[in-house]
Amino acid sequence: MHSKTHDIIQNKKLSHTFEPSMKTLSRILKIMVDNGPDAKTSLSLGTNLNYARLAKHIVWLEKKGFVKSTVNDSKINVGLSEKGRMFASMILE
């Protein structure tokens, strides 16, 4: 059975009204820069976000080409792309 988070990330669907929070994006990127590719659980704990909110930000980042998510069984992993590393270095200065 898939969770809502799983569906958001797998289907890459966002509400057209979704506006990412820059503060949240920078927290996600900071953790990814510091820890490398990460599972959604550690990202959720590190950013202090629930899975659904985290998933929406991950999909937004993925649609922009900044991260790549992979789903294996029920485990979701997220890693920065080259473009994402450059974006992170700009907003984390």
Secondary structure, DSSP 8 states (H G I E B T S, - for coil): ---HHHHHHHHT---TT----HHHHHHHHHHHHHH-SEEHHHHHHHHT--HHHHHHHHHHHHHTTSEEEEEETTEEEEEE-HHHHHHHHHHT-
